[in-house]
Amino acid sequence: MAPENLTRVSEFLLLGLSEAPELQPLLFGLFLSMYLVTLLGNLLIILAVSSDSRLHTPMYFFLCNLSLVDICFTSTTVPKMLVNIQTHSKAIAYAGCITQMYFFILFAMLDNFLLTVMAYDRFVAICHPLHYTVIMNPRLCGLLLLVSWIMSAMDSLLQCLMVLRLSFCPALEIPHFFCELNQVIQLACSDTFLNDMVIYISAGLLFGCPLAEILYSYSKIVSSVRTIPSAKGKYKAFSTCASHLSVVSLFYGTSLGVYLSSAGNHGSHSSAVASVMYTVVTPMLNPFIYSLRNRDIKGALKRALGLVSTPGTIVMWLKM
């Protein structure tokens, strides 16, 4: 079969999670609910941190940025899926597919880097508490955030430029609910060796190295906490890391699980179903994980929402 010229590719077809018509209303309701919960939860985190001066610390600064990135991350894929279900259309324009791919990779990498920076923040706070405010100064925090954005944008741009050089076969069906990089590359008729190499190198450097840094930080944290004589002191130190460690486990565990489980199932819907865990579920759960046992966040939310809402309803909800 002769390759189709790249300039003639006008659109791709997103097959979604299921092609069964009777499941479409269920999928629409489920994903709309998860998307709204994600927006509300992360916006509340941003509101709490920005409205309370006591939360203007490096830890909450990065948490606020993580919530903003999670909103953008989910908004890259879910709204298009909901529109396609509602309009009974599977089409996404070629330019729209590349744009979606760019922002998906951008925000996924930002999640990755922000979790790494937050691990470093916890490492400094627990292992070097007397020098914490000196080390984690506003200039360094801003620099770490800027570097995260630059590296994420450069990797995302590189991946998309590598896709633009490909020519595609007439069969342009993507067995996914968004333009996932690997699935798009599999539709190419031209040689994808360079694309595969760039993906592997990028994954090794930009995912492997941050994960190694997180593991190193927590190994040092564990070693430092073990030297604390009192059980209460150990519990307090570990409790400051519990939320972040839970989010790290959820993000990296689901991401690695998706690609390991779907490695031998190219072209099937199994990868799409599994990827829901890190593309939708993880951003939805992050606000609950960070606020569930965090009295500072709960207190800030009570004060912020009490200014614009009826206190009785809000306080009752926060006490649940």
N, C-alpha and C positions, 0 to 999 in steps of 0.2 A: 504494500500500500504506500503510495507516494505521500510524503509529508505535505501538509497544508501550509502555505505561506503564512507567517506570523501576522502579517498586515491584514489578512482576511479573517482572522479570529475576532469575532464581535462579542461573543458571550460564552459563558460556561453555564452548565446546569447543576444546581446543588440538589442532590437527591434527598438530603435531610436524614433524619433519624429513622424514618419509616415512610414507605410509600402507601401504606394502607389508609384509605380515605376515612375510615371510621375512627382512626387514632388521631387525626389532625386536630379536632377540637380539644381533645385531652392534652395533646402536646402544647397547643396554644395556651391553654389555661395554666398548665404547669409552669411553662417557661416565662409566661407573663408574670405569674406570682413570684417566682424566684428572682426575676429581674427587678421587680418593684421592691422586694425585700432587700436585695443587694443595694439598690439606690438609697433606700431609707436608712438602712443600717450604717452604711459608710458616710452618708451625709450627716448623720447624728454624731459620728465620731469626729468629723471635721468641725461641726458646730461646737461640740464640747471643748475641743482643744483650742480652737481659735477664740472662743468667748471667755475662757478662764485663764488669767495670767499665771496662775499657779501651775498650769500645764505647759507653759512655754519653756520646755526643757528639750534637750536633744532627743530623748526617747520618744516623746510625744510629737516632736517635729517630724521625725521620720514616720511615725505611725499615721499622722495626718496625711503625709504624702503617699503612703501606702494605700490609704483609703481612697484618695483621689485617683491613683493609678488603677485600683480595682474597679472603680466606676467606669473609667475609660476602657479598661480591658474587656469588661462584660458588654459595654455598649458597642464595641467593635463588631460583635457577632450576633448577639441575641435579637436586637431590633430588626435586622435584615431577615433573620429566620422567621420572626413573627409576621413581618410584612408578606413574605412568600407564602406562609400558611394561609393568611387572611385573603390574599389575592389569588390563591390557587396557582401560583407561578413558581417555577424553579429557577428562573433565569437570573443571572447576575452579569452585568456588562464586564468585558475584559478589563477596562480601566478600573471599574469598581472592585473587581476581584484583586487586582494588584494593590489597590489602595487599602482594601481590607487586610490583605496579607501584610502590608507594611506596618499598619498600626497594631495588628495583632502581635507581630514579632516585637515591635517597639515596647509595648506595655508588658508583654511576657518577660522580656529582658529586664525591664525596670523593676518588676516584682522581684526578680532574681537578685538584682544588685541591692535593692532596698533591704531585703531580708539579710543579705550579707553585711551591710552597713549596720543594721540593727543588732546583729550578733556582735560586731566589733564594739558597739556602744555598750552592750551588756558586759563584755569582757573588760573594758576600761572601768566601768562602774564598780564591778565586783573585785577585780584583781588590783586596780589602782585607784581606790576610792578617794584618797587624799589629793590626787592630781586630776580627778575627773573633770572638774570645771575648767581646768587649764588646758587639758588635752582636747576635750570635746567643746571647743569654743565655737561661737557662731560662724567664724570664718571657715573653720574646718568642716563644719556641718554643711555649709553652703557649697563648699568645694566638692565634698563627697557626693552631694546631690547633683551638681553640675556634671561631674565626671560620669555619673551613672546615666544621665540623659544623653551625653555625647556618645558614650560607648554603645548604648542601646540604639540610638539613631543611626550610627555608622554600620552596625551589624545588620539592622533592618534594611537599610538602603542597599548594602552589598547583596543581601539575599534576593531582594527584588530585582536588582540589576542583572543578577545571574539568571533569573527567570525570564527577563525580557529578551535575552539572547536566544531563547529556545523557539523552535517551531513545533506546532501541535498537530496531532492527527485529527481527523474529522470527529471522532468520538470524544466529546468534551464533557462527559458526565462525571461529576465529582461525588463520590459516595460519602458525603459529609454535609454538615449544616453550615459550614463556612469554608472559605478558600484556604485550606490547610496546605502549607508549603510542600510537604512530601506528596500529598495527593495530587497537587497541580503538576509537580515535576513528573509524576508517573504517566501523565497524559501526553508528554512530549514524544515526538517522533525523532528528534535530533538527539545527539549524544549528550547524556546527562552526567558524565563522569566528573567534570569540574564542579557541577552543582552539588553532587554527592560529597566530594572532597571538602568543599567549603562548609557544608552542613556539619560534617564530622569534626572538622577542625574547630569550627565555631562552638559546637556543643562541648568539645573537650576543654577549650580555653575559657569560654564565657559561662559555662554551667559547671564544669568540673572544678575549675579553680575557686569560684565562689563557694561551692559546696565544701571543698577542702578547707577553706578559710573558716567557714562556720563550724566544722568539726573540730578544727584546731582551737578556735575560741572557746568552745564548750569543754574541750578537754582541759584547757587552762582554768576555766571556771570551776570545774569539778575538783581539780587539784587544789585550788585556792579555798573552796568552800570546806574541803575536808580538814583544813587547818584551823577552822573556827571551832573553839572549844564547846560552846553551848549548842544544844539541839535547836533552841529557838532561833539563834543566829543563823544556823544552817538552813532552817525552814524559810526564814525571811529572805535569805540570799537566793535560794532556789525559786521561791515564789515570784521573784521579779523576772525570772526567765521562763516560767512555765507557759505563759501565753505565746511568747515568741517561738519557743521550741515546738509547741503544738502546731502553729501556723507553718513553720518550716517543714515539719514532718508531713503535714497535709499537702503542701505545695509540691515538694520534691517527691514524696511517696506516690502521689497520684500521677505526676508527670512521668516519672520513670516507669510506673506500672502500666500506663497507657502504651508507651512505646515498646516496652518489652512484651506485653501481651498481644499487641497487634503486629509484631514484627513479621509473623508468618501469615498474616491475613490481609494482604494487600488487596485493595479493591472491594472489600466487604464493609458492611455497616458497623462491624464490631469496634473499629477504631473510633468512629463517630460517637457511638454510645459511651464508650469508655472515657473519651475526652471531655464529656460533660462534667466529670468530676473536677478537673482543674480549670476549666474555662468558665463554669457557672457556679458549681457548688462551693468551691474554695473561696472565691470572692464574697459569696453570700454568707459563709460561716465566719470569716475573719472578724467582723465587728462583734459578733457574739462571743467569740473566743477571747478577744481583748477586753471586753466590758463585763464579762460574766462575773469575775471575781476582783474587778478593779474598782475600788471605792472612789478613787479620784475621778474616773470617767463618769461613774454614776452620779457623783455629787455635782460635777460640772453640768451634766445633762439636766438634772433637777433644777439647777439655778437658771440655765439658759432657756429651757422650755417653760419654766414658770413665768417668764417675762411675756410670753406670747400665747400661752395656752392656759386652760383652766387647771389649776394646781391639783385638784382632787384626782382627775383622771390620770394625769401624768405620774403622780406619786404612786398611785395604785399600780400602774403598769410597771414602774421601775422596781417596786417591791416584789413583783412576781418572780 
